[in-house]
Amino acid sequence: MEIKQQLQMYLQTGNSISIAKVERELSFETILKMERVAKFCQLTKEQEKNILTHIHMLSDRFFKVNFPDANTSEVASQFAVDILETRPDWTLYDVIYFFKFIRQRQDLDELKVFGNAFKITPIVLSKFLSVYEEHKSYAIDRLRNQIDFKPNNQLQLSENIDIKDKPRDNRFKELHEYLKAKQEEKSDFVERAALTRQFHKDNEFCQKWLKEQEATDAEKLAWFKIFFNRK
């Protein structure tokens, strides 16, 4: 049975074997290569209601098993809302793997959660999210030498294809060049503005100096014109 069918069976029946099979198949790489899976930002309002219920179900399961003393339902409810709002690029598979990641990566100091004194809260989970995203970015980097971006922004393995013969994804390069050009434009503007301020400041100094000199108004005007036309 495919992973999508296993997930659907769990969501419909709560079958623990099904969700265990889903977890076993998941990794950052499998999530990144999945196709035809709707991200949270692509959902309709009606679909969002169902996804909130599914996130709550997955969260509550994890909390009850690992933090039986916690108010699991309230934490799960808040986490579901936070995830839907702050991670629009996620899918349900990210949610499942996020909890698997916390459970299996207790070697990471940032994720050490188990112990009598530890309290699971939505704020703690938000900190864990940053660790998850960091490691997900590492997985993206590992894949970049063997993938191409499809038009729908899904990731696809390049099998037996020399990446040099394929069109490269230049979106980030173009963005970098655009931002660099804007920064240079801003720097030029700041430099020109500074020169203009100095020019007027020098003119004011010249006018003040001329007033103090013993000369006719015509001579002072001639001197000022010479100074004003300086380069």
N, C-alpha and C positions, 0 to 999 in steps of 0.2 A: 504493500500500500504506500502511495506517495506521501511525502511529508505534509502536503497541503490537506490531504484527506485525513491524515492522522490528527492534525490540528483541528479540523472541522469536527471530527468525532469527539475529541475532548471537550470542545466548546458546547457541543450538544448534549453530551452524556456525563461529562466529568470523569471519564475513564482515565485513571492514573497511568495505565500502561501506554496509552496513546501519547500522552504528553511526554512520557519518558522517552519514547521512540523519537519524538520530535526533537527533544533536547539533544539526544545522542547524535543526530545528524547536523546540528547547528554549529557553525563557527563563524568568525568574521567573514572569511572568504566565501562560504556558502551564502551568507546573507547578501553580500555585495554582488554576487553573480545571479541572484534570483531574478527571474523575469515575470512580468504580468502579475506583480504583487502591488496592490495600491498602497501608496504612502498616505500618512495621516492627512497631509495637505490636499490630497486628491479626493477626499471623502465628501459626500453630501451631508447635510445636516442630519438626515435620518440615519445615515451610515455611522456618523459620529456617535450617536446615542448607543448603537450596538457595540461600537468599538470601546466606548467607555465601560460598558458592562463586561466586555471580554478582558480588558486590562485589569479591571477590578477583580475578576475571577482569577486571573493568573497571579496577580499580586497577593491576593488574600491567601492563596495556596502556599506561596513561598513564605509569607509571614507566619502563618499558623504552624508550619513545620519547623521553622528555624527560630521563631520568636513567639513561643506560645503564651508568654505573659503580656505581650503587647496588645493594644487595642487595634487588632489587625484590620477590622472593617473600616474604621475611620482613616487609618494610615493608607489603606488601599484606595479608598475613595479620593483622597487628596492627591495621591501619587498619580492616579488615572487622569485627573484633571490637569495636573502639572505637565505630564508627559505629552498629552494631546496639544497643549499650548506651546510648550518649549521645544519639542522635537518633531516638527512637521515632516521631517524627512525619514522618520522611523516607520516601521511596520510592526505588526504583532510579533514577528520573529525577533526583532530587536528586543522587545520586552522580555520574551522568553530567554533569549541568550544573555540579556543583562543580568537576570537573576542567577543563571547558571555561572556566569562570569564571577559574580560576587562569591558564590558558594565555592567555586573551584580555585579561585585565585587568592586564597587567604595568605599566600606567601608575600603578597604586596602589602606593605605597611599601610597604604592609604585605604585598604579595604578590610583591615582586620576588624571584625565586628562581633565575633563570638566571645561570650564571657558573661558572667552574672551581672556585671555592672553596666553592660551595654544596653542602650535604648535605641530602638529603630524609630526614626521619625522621618517625615517628608524632607526636612532640611538635611538630614544625614544622607538620604537617598540622592538629593540633588548634588552633593559632593561626590558620591559614587558615580554619578552620571558623567562628570568631567573625566574621571579615570577611565571609564568605559570608552568615551569618545576619543581619548588620547590613544588608547590601544587600537581602536578601530582605524584611526588615521595611520597607524603603523601598518596595518593590514592593507590599506589602500596603497601605500607606498610600495609594499611588496608586490602588489598586482600590476603596478603601472608599467612595468617592463614587458608584461605579457597580455595586456588588454588594450582594447580600443573602446572609445565611447560610441555607443549607438545613438542614432538621432533622438531617441526618447530618453537619453541620459542614463540608460541602464548599462551595466558593465557586461562585456562579453569577452570570453577568452579568445585569443588569436591562436588557432591551432595550426602549427606548421607553416606559419606565415612570417616572413621577415618584416618586422615592424617598420623598417626603413622604407618599405615599398607601400606602406599604408598611409593614408592621410592622418596627420597628427592633430590632436586636439589642441588648438592654439588659443582657447578662450582665456586661460589664465595668463598666457603670455601677452595677449592683447590687452587684458585688464591691467597688467603690470605696466605696459608701455603707455597706456592712457593715463594712469595715475602718475607715472614718472613725468609725462609731458605736462600734466596739470601742476605738478609740484614745481617744475622748471618755470612754467608760466607765472606761478605765484611768486617764485624767487625773483624773476625779472621785474615783476610789478613792484615788489618790496624794494628792490634795489633802485628802480627809477623813482619811486616815491621818496626814498632817502636822499637821492641826489637833488630832487626838486626842493625838498625842505632845506637842504644845505645851500642851494642856490639863492633862495629867498632870504635865508639868514645872512648870507654874505652881502646881499644887496642892502639889507637893513644896516649892517655894520658900516658899509661904504657911505650910505646916506648920513649916518651919525658922524662919521669921521669928517665928511665934507663940510658939515655945519660948523665944525670946530676950526676949520681952516680960514686964513685971511686971504680971500679971493672973491672975485666978482661972481655974481650968480651965473653969468654966461660961462665963466671958466669952470665953475663947479659942475654945471650941466654937461659941459664937454667931457670932463673927467669921468662923470658918472656913465655917459654913453659908452665911453671906451671900456669901462669896467663891466657894464651890463652886457656888452657884446663879446665878452670873453668866452672861450671854449671850456 
